[in-house]
Amino acid sequence: MKLRFHNSRNEKGFIAAFFTVFLPVFIGIFALTVDMPKLYSCSSDIKSGVDLATLAGISQLQSSSDITQAKLAAVSYLNSNLSRTVPGYTNANLGDSNLDVKVGVYDFSTSMFTWDEASSSVNAIMLTYSHQASSVWSNYYMINSFTVSSSSTAAKYYAGSASTGTSFPLAIEKSVLTSALSNSTQRIYQFGMSTNSYFTAFDNNASVGDIEDTIDYFQGRSGTPSRSVAIGDNFKYNSGALATAYLYINLVFPWTLPGHSFVFPIVTKGSGNDLTAEGFTSATINNFGIGAMGYYMDVTFQQHQNDNTWGGLQPGSEPSNIPTNEKIYLSTAYKIVE
């Protein structure tokens, strides 16, 4: 007995119909497996570039007179970054239809951005960018490109905290800011009733060794980073560290600290050796010396200093114990908020 197999017309028709219906589906799935990873990578690169561009822009925004400069800085960084990471990227310019850069006011209490470039309180920049990412296999479906869009908002406000390794181990009494209104260069010292600064390790047991070790850190040596500090934190200063710390600076680093700027906590003094952090300021150390008031340091305070040097300050609530007119000397910080 012989068995014979026949391909009927129905079977042939079924196979033809099957491939007619499902071949485009198979090709589409294959196309997506090629395009989707590429699209994801492009989207990730653009998101990163837009975020960094807004940070570059906000770092240049000190007041309403800096709006154009801040926008140009953001666009410049966007172009510099994406031209290296996104294939086929074409430099963007202000006014392009696929780029929108707005400056306005960000309210940290409501987490809302308001576009208002006429405001004297501008503190935020929002950048939105759209890119046409080319499609390789999806041309089969007449899809020539994908639109990849990203938006980011960065805002700055008074610094509310300083991370580890940010604050120089010398706290400055807030009354010095009052004097700085008439002269930004001030002499700070730690001597008897005239004390207006305090060596500290930002803890409750500040030894001379701890302070010297932190000074080492700020000189790029094998020291220990200063502790993190936030507005409202309480800590003690070392009343015995005065001569030793100044001598240590003068003898070991007499030529390295002058001319450099650092973050200093602004404090109020409580009972005993207690200090409370009220804010942060940036000041340039000019020189050290010894006079009738003992060892001193001459510093020049900087107005509205943005944290574009240290990277360790974070925005916080508005300092409540510093008079409004003296807040020009408080450091600001910025971050991505949307």
C-alpha positions as CSV (number, residue, x, y, z in Angstrom):
1,M,0.0,0.0,0.0
2,K,1.4,3.4,-1.0
3,L,0.7,6.7,0.8
4,R,0.7,9.8,-1.4
5,F,0.7,13.4,-0.2
6,H,-0.8,16.0,-2.4
7,N,-0.6,19.9,-2.1
8,S,-4.1,20.9,-2.8
9,R,-4.9,24.2,-4.3
10,N,-6.5,25.1,-0.9
11,E,-3.3,24.5,0.9
12,K,-1.4,26.6,-1.6
13,G,-3.9,29.4,-1.3
14,F,-3.8,29.3,2.5
15,I,0.0,29.6,2.5
16,A,-0.1,32.5,0.1
17,A,-2.8,34.3,2.1
18,F,-0.9,33.7,5.3
19,F,2.3,35.3,4.0
20,T,0.3,38.1,2.4
21,V,-1.3,39.0,5.7
22,F,1.5,38.3,8.1
23,L,4.7,39.2,6.2
24,P,4.2,42.9,6.8
25,V,3.6,42.2,10.5
26,F,6.9,40.2,10.7
27,I,8.7,43.0,8.9
28,G,7.1,45.6,11.2
29,I,8.2,43.7,14.3
30,F,11.7,43.4,13.0
31,A,11.7,47.1,12.1
32,L,10.7,48.0,15.6
33,T,13.4,45.8,17.2
34,V,15.9,47.9,15.2
35,D,14.3,51.3,15.6
36,M,13.2,51.2,19.2
37,P,16.6,50.8,20.9
38,K,17.9,53.6,18.7
39,L,14.9,55.7,19.6
40,Y,15.4,55.0,23.4
41,S,19.1,55.9,23.2
42,C,18.3,59.1,21.3
43,S,15.6,60.0,23.8
44,S,17.9,59.4,26.8
45,D,20.8,61.5,25.3
46,I,18.4,64.4,24.5
47,K,16.9,64.3,28.0
48,S,20.4,64.4,29.5
49,G,21.5,67.2,27.2
50,V,18.4,69.3,27.9
51,D,18.8,68.9,31.7
52,L,22.4,69.9,31.6
53,A,21.6,72.8,29.2
54,T,19.1,74.3,31.7
55,L,21.6,74.0,34.5
56,A,24.2,75.8,32.3
57,G,21.6,78.5,31.7
58,I,20.5,79.0,35.3
59,S,24.1,79.2,36.4
60,Q,24.4,82.5,34.4
61,L,21.1,84.0,35.7
62,Q,21.9,86.4,38.5
63,S,19.2,89.0,37.7
64,S,16.7,90.0,35.0
65,S,19.6,91.8,33.1
66,D,21.2,88.3,32.5
67,I,18.2,86.8,30.7
68,T,19.8,86.8,27.2
69,Q,23.1,85.6,28.5
70,A,21.4,82.8,30.3
71,K,19.5,81.7,27.3
72,L,22.6,81.8,25.1
73,A,24.5,79.7,27.6
74,A,21.8,77.1,27.7
75,V,21.7,76.8,23.9
76,S,25.4,76.7,23.6
77,Y,25.7,73.9,26.0
78,L,22.8,72.0,24.3
79,N,24.6,72.2,21.0
80,S,28.0,71.3,22.5
81,N,26.5,68.2,24.2
82,L,24.1,66.9,21.6
83,S,26.4,67.4,18.7
84,R,28.6,64.7,20.3
85,T,25.9,62.3,21.4
86,V,23.1,62.5,18.9
87,P,23.7,61.4,15.3
88,G,22.5,63.9,12.7
89,Y,22.1,66.6,15.2
90,T,22.0,70.2,13.8
91,N,22.9,73.1,16.0
92,A,19.9,74.9,17.4
93,N,19.4,78.6,17.7
94,L,17.1,80.9,19.7
95,G,14.0,81.4,17.6
96,D,14.1,77.9,15.9
97,S,10.7,76.3,15.8
98,N,12.0,73.1,17.6
99,L,13.6,75.1,20.5
100,D,11.8,77.1,23.2
101,V,13.7,78.8,26.0
102,K,11.8,80.7,28.6
103,V,12.9,82.5,31.7
104,G,10.6,83.2,34.6
105,V,9.8,82.7,38.3
106,Y,9.6,79.3,40.0
107,D,7.8,79.1,43.3
108,F,9.4,76.5,45.5
109,S,6.4,76.4,47.8
110,T,3.9,75.5,45.0
111,S,6.3,73.9,42.6
112,M,5.0,76.0,39.8
113,F,6.9,77.8,37.0
114,T,5.5,81.1,35.6
115,W,6.9,82.5,32.4
116,D,7.6,86.2,33.2
117,E,10.8,87.7,31.8
118,A,9.8,91.2,32.9
119,S,9.9,90.2,36.6
120,S,12.7,91.4,38.8
121,S,12.5,88.1,40.6
122,V,13.4,85.8,37.7
123,N,15.0,82.6,39.1
124,A,14.3,79.8,36.7
125,I,14.8,78.8,33.1
126,M,12.7,76.3,31.1
127,L,14.1,74.7,27.9
128,T,12.0,72.5,25.5
129,Y,13.6,70.9,22.5
130,S,12.3,68.6,19.7
131,H,14.5,66.4,17.5
132,Q,13.7,64.4,14.4
133,A,15.4,61.1,14.8
134,S,15.8,59.2,11.6
135,S,14.2,55.8,11.1
136,V,15.9,53.0,9.2
137,W,13.7,50.0,8.8
138,S,10.5,51.8,9.5
139,N,10.7,53.5,6.1
140,Y,8.9,50.3,5.0
141,Y,5.8,51.8,6.6
142,M,6.4,55.3,5.3
143,I,7.7,56.5,8.7
144,N,10.8,58.6,7.9
145,S,11.5,59.8,11.4
146,F,10.4,59.9,15.0
147,T,9.9,63.1,17.0
148,V,11.8,63.0,20.2
149,S,11.0,65.9,22.6
150,S,12.2,66.8,26.1
151,S,11.6,69.7,28.5
152,S,13.4,70.7,31.6
153,T,13.2,73.5,34.2
154,A,16.0,74.5,36.5
155,A,15.6,77.0,39.3
156,K,17.7,78.8,41.9
157,Y,17.0,80.0,45.4
158,Y,18.7,80.7,48.6
159,A,21.0,77.8,49.6
160,G,19.4,75.9,52.4
161,S,22.1,73.2,52.9
162,A,25.7,72.4,52.2
163,S,26.7,68.8,51.5
164,T,29.8,67.1,52.8
165,G,33.0,68.9,51.8
166,T,31.4,72.2,50.9
167,S,31.7,74.6,53.9
168,F,35.1,76.0,55.0
169,P,35.5,75.2,58.7
170,L,35.0,78.8,59.8
171,A,31.5,80.2,60.6
172,I,30.8,83.9,60.2
173,E,28.5,85.8,62.6
174,K,25.5,87.3,60.7
175,S,26.3,90.8,62.0
176,V,29.2,90.9,59.6
177,L,26.7,91.0,56.7
178,T,25.4,94.3,58.1
179,S,28.9,95.8,57.9
180,A,29.4,94.4,54.4
181,L,26.6,96.6,53.2
182,S,28.9,99.6,53.4
183,N,32.1,97.7,52.5
184,S,32.1,94.2,51.0
185,T,35.6,93.6,52.4
186,Q,35.6,92.8,56.1
187,R,38.0,91.7,58.7
188,I,36.9,88.6,60.6
189,Y,38.5,87.4,63.8
190,Q,37.8,85.3,66.9
191,F,38.9,87.3,69.9
192,G,37.0,88.0,73.2
193,M,33.9,90.3,73.0
194,S,34.8,91.4,69.4
195,T,34.5,87.9,68.0
196,N,32.7,87.7,64.7
197,S,33.9,84.3,63.3
198,Y,34.3,80.9,64.8
199,F,36.5,77.9,63.8
200,T,34.3,74.8,63.9
201,A,34.0,71.2,62.6
202,F,30.2,71.5,62.5
203,D,29.7,69.1,65.3
204,N,29.5,69.2,69.1
205,N,33.1,68.2,69.7
206,A,35.3,70.3,67.5
207,S,39.0,69.6,68.2
208,V,41.9,71.6,66.8
209,G,43.0,68.5,65.0
210,D,39.6,68.1,63.3
211,I,39.7,71.7,62.1
212,E,43.2,71.4,60.8
213,D,42.3,68.2,59.1
214,T,39.4,69.9,57.3
215,I,41.7,72.8,56.3
216,D,44.0,70.1,54.7
217,Y,41.0,68.9,52.7
218,F,40.4,72.4,51.2
219,Q,44.1,72.5,50.1
220,G,43.7,69.3,48.1
221,R,45.6,67.3,50.7
222,S,44.7,64.1,52.4
223,G,42.3,65.8,54.8
224,T,38.8,65.1,55.9
225,P,35.8,66.8,54.2
226,S,33.8,69.2,56.3
227,R,30.5,67.9,57.6
228,S,27.2,68.7,55.9
229,V,25.3,71.7,57.3
230,A,21.8,72.9,56.9
231,I,19.9,76.1,58.0
232,G,18.7,75.5,61.5
233,D,21.5,73.1,62.5
234,N,23.1,73.6,65.8
235,F,26.8,72.9,66.5
236,K,29.7,74.2,68.6
237,Y,32.8,76.1,67.9
238,N,36.2,75.5,69.3
239,S,37.2,78.5,71.4
240,G,40.8,77.1,71.8
241,A,41.4,76.7,68.1
242,L,42.0,80.3,67.3
243,A,45.8,80.7,67.5
244,T,46.5,77.2,66.6
245,A,44.3,77.2,63.5
246,Y,45.5,80.6,62.2
247,L,49.1,79.6,62.9
248,Y,48.5,76.4,61.0
249,I,47.1,78.3,58.0
250,N,49.9,80.9,58.1
251,L,52.7,78.4,58.5
252,V,51.5,75.6,56.3
253,F,49.5,77.4,53.6
254,P,50.4,81.1,53.7
255,W,50.3,81.3,49.9
256,T,47.5,79.0,48.9
257,L,44.3,80.2,50.5
258,P,44.5,83.9,49.6
259,G,42.8,84.7,46.3
260,H,40.4,81.7,46.6
261,S,36.7,81.8,47.3
262,F,34.9,79.5,49.7
263,V,31.5,78.8,51.2
264,F,31.1,80.0,54.8
265,P,28.0,79.3,57.0
266,I,26.4,82.4,58.4
267,V,25.5,81.8,62.1
268,T,24.1,83.3,65.3
269,K,25.7,82.6,68.6
270,G,23.8,81.1,71.4
271,S,24.9,80.4,75.0
272,G,28.3,79.0,75.6
273,N,29.9,77.7,72.4
274,D,26.6,77.1,70.6
275,L,26.1,78.2,67.0
276,T,23.0,78.0,64.7
277,A,23.3,78.1,60.9
278,E,21.2,80.8,59.4
279,G,22.4,80.7,55.8
280,F,25.5,80.5,53.5
281,T,27.7,83.1,51.9
282,S,30.6,83.1,49.5
283,A,33.7,85.1,50.2
284,T,37.2,85.4,48.8
285,I,40.1,85.2,51.3
286,N,42.4,88.1,50.8
287,N,45.0,87.7,53.5
288,F,45.9,86.7,57.0
289,G,47.5,88.7,59.8
290,I,47.8,89.5,63.4
291,G,46.9,92.8,65.0
292,A,45.5,94.4,68.2
293,M,42.5,92.1,67.9
294,G,44.7,89.0,67.5
295,Y,44.8,86.8,64.4
296,Y,42.5,87.9,61.6
297,M,41.4,87.1,58.0
298,D,40.4,89.8,55.5
299,V,37.6,88.5,53.2
300,T,35.5,90.0,50.4
301,F,31.9,89.0,50.2
302,Q,30.3,88.2,46.9
303,Q,26.7,89.2,46.1
304,H,24.1,86.7,44.8
305,Q,26.8,84.1,44.3
306,N,25.4,81.1,42.4
307,D,26.7,77.7,43.3
308,N,28.5,77.1,40.0
309,T,31.8,76.5,41.6
310,W,31.4,74.1,44.5
311,G,28.4,72.0,43.5
312,G,27.6,71.2,47.1
313,L,24.8,73.7,47.9
314,Q,21.1,72.8,47.6
315,P,18.2,75.2,47.4
316,G,16.1,75.5,50.6
317,S,13.6,77.8,52.2
318,E,14.2,81.5,52.5
319,P,16.4,82.3,55.5
320,S,14.1,83.9,58.1
321,N,16.7,85.4,60.4
322,I,18.7,87.5,57.9
323,P,17.4,91.0,57.1
324,T,16.1,91.4,53.5
325,N,18.7,94.0,52.5
326,E,21.5,91.7,53.7
327,K,20.4,88.7,51.7
328,I,22.3,90.0,48.7
329,Y,25.3,88.3,50.2
330,L,23.6,85.0,50.7
331,S,24.7,82.2,48.3
332,T,22.1,80.7,46.0
333,A,21.9,77.2,44.6
334,Y,20.1,75.6,41.7
335,K,18.7,72.3,40.6
336,I,16.4,70.6,38.1
337,V,12.9,71.1,39.4
338,E,10.7,69.8,36.5
